[in-house]
């Protein structure tokens, strides 16, 4: 009997490993609209789009931040973006991050997506306990998108492998994670004349004349992270005062190469070195070492934890024949107080740099549960006096040369809201105060604004039944910038859906069918500069004020989710002004189908 159980575990591990080397993680495959609770009367709907809503060309997310980790735009990640309240919602950061979805032990998954315009996404992963105290995790993601223009092809390969160890008493834990990423993209400067879009029909985008038709970008990122923690008493011990020591080493290298066989003097304002070809590259290296000594007290009433944050890191940025080396020393404090009805968190961090002015960050987060936990009130105050990026400080290429001594950018964020515990509704808002903002001007060069401006944002989100098994979902953001000369966002962004959801075939299958609409008001959106992959100010055209309608059909059979979706259902019915970015038209009507299959030793845990 024991040998059979051992054989089963070995086979499960082998299957998980094979799957992990065959596909990619669910984080970019379509989410179904199903809840994890089998008997939930209300569903938490997620748009079952390909990679995010209407994400087709891998670069066209319509955000104001587009960064290669520390290589790109400034760390104004507090600010609301065009399509999301989270400005870290940009392609390279998101695709290089790799949140492993398999939080449960002895679980594997595989997913696949296929679109009528030849896009594909393939994912697989596993989390398997071996030798009692060791857990192996692995994920692989492959995304292919042919793009909308001549010769365009985009591809992402993303890997993740990790091993966890926890000793018998739980006093010591260690995690080693390795995460390499490769992104290949064919870039362009958009269509030559936007009016050309009026003359084409669905699937005819490959015939559009574009500003740049041979430019390519290759981006590589390698992450290795080691975390370990030792505690004087197990974390689940009550009425125990314990000391702990956390340690983390993080190694990261990133490289970026831009190539084009033509300098395209009609598109770029300046050509410095070679009028026949362009080849630019950057390389970034970082090694950080962080130690957190602290203590924690667990009681029946709650838990209190406090720790110091001591760190040292070395960063090296290499572009053309120039190298910047920066040593950063940090010290901070963290305090957490958790109880059944409220939570408080306070943290502060000071960083001393050899290159930039000192950086300071502070955060306060608190939440209180009311009405027996059915309502959650949250408040948060954040402050960041952050370093300028290496990229905006120094850059040398065939089209751009700059050397800047920028001040730190300072951002205040005050947010609060009320949230229902079952995700039925949410009312929240944010106020941002930004000083010394670093942006890219109309010449696609970094510039610093000498002053401050404000951004306000309100969010209304709900999901509730209207008639029988019919539900309505809406996520609407109202946002306003007081200085649209340097920071521009649409006044309203919304995604809403009406859908029908129910169990059928004696509760063996759950089905959801409906239609959704994505819309944002018109505004002078930032344009994309292919050579630097940064968004910059433009005053030529407005985009927006165009609805994108979708139709989706999702169903679950035990642990398998299937979906069918038609994106941009109304293509061609209300003009040809469907642009995600200036001069970058969105794709036409697209059919997408796919599935995600989760394997788990305990099937009831999935349902």
PyMOL commands that set and color helices and strands:
alter all, ss='L'
color gray80, all
select helices_A, chain A and resi 2-20+26-28+69-71+91-96+194-199+205-207+390-393+603-606
alter helices_A, ss='H'
color red, helices_A
select strands_A, chain A and resi 107-115+120-130+134-145+154-166+172-187+215-231+240-260+278-298+302-319+322-339+342-353+359-370+375-386+394-396+401-403+409-420+425-435+438-440+446-448+452-467+470-481+492-504+509-520+527-529+534-536+548-557+560-567+579-581+584-585+590-600
alter strands_A, ss='S'
color yellow, strands_A
deselect
rebuild
show_as cartoon
